[in-house]
């Protein structure tokens, strides 16, 4: 299992619309092979900043299975116009859990 970590900065004042659109878009990613779970967290200090946490079976499930699929194009069309700059996306592997 890997964790996709994305920092999503949205256009100022668009948080409500972004959250409503994301609620619709979540089913697109959830239907992708290798998807395990998703969390979207909003920053308290910067209300137009979010952290997206997605668990995948593998990096390939995300990078190939989802990002190279028609479903990703639908996801991108719904959400990417909210981002004034490209989100930072990284993958992490668990080292320790308490």
N, C-alpha and C positions, 0 to 999 in steps of 0.2 A: 504494500500500500504506500502511496506517496500523497503528499499534500501540496496542492497548488495554492499559492499565496499571491493574491493580487491586490495592489493598492489602486483604488479607483477614485480619482478626483473628478467630480462632476461639475458642470457649469454652475456658477453661483446662482442660488435661488431655484434650482431645478430638482432638488432632493425629493420633494413629494411626487413629482411626475416620474422621476427615475425609479423610486421605490415601487410605484404602481406598475410601471412597465416591467421592472425586474420580476415582480410577482407573476406576470404573464410568461416571461421568458424562462423562468426556472424549470418549467416542464420540458423545454427543449433540451436543456443540458441533462436533466434527470433521465431522459430516455436514451441517452448515449451508452453504448456498451462500455463496460469498465467503470462507469460512474458509481460512486458509493454514497456520498452525502455532500451537502452544500450548506454553508452558513454565510450570511451577509451581515456585517457589523458596521454600525455607523459611529464615527468619531465624535466624542463629546466636545472636544476643543475646536474642531474644524468640521462643522456640520455638513459640509459638501464633500467630505472624504469618507470613503468606505474601505473595509477590508473584506475581500472575498476569499473564503476558504473552501476548497473543493477537494474531497478525497477521491482518488482514482486508484484502480488496480495497478496502474503503471504509468510512467511518463508517456509511453506510446499510446495508451488509451486516450490520453488528453491530446497530445500533439498530433497524432495521426488519426486515431479513431474519431475524435470530435472535431478538431480544428481543420481537418481536410474533408469534412463531410458537408453535405447540403444543409444540415441542421445548424452548423456553425454560421453559415451565411445568413440564415434567418435570425440567429442570436445576434450577430454583428449588426444587421440592419435595424433591429429593435433597440439596441443599447449603445452602440459606439458613437452615435451623434451626441450623447450626453458628455463625452470626455473631451475636454479642450486639448489634452495631450494624451499620447498613447499610455495606457496603464502599464505599470511594472508588474510582470508576472514571473514568478520563480517557483521551483519545485523543491520540496523538502522531504527528507526521509527521517522517520522517528529514530532517535538515538536512545532516549531514556523516557520512561513514564513512571510517575509515582501515583 
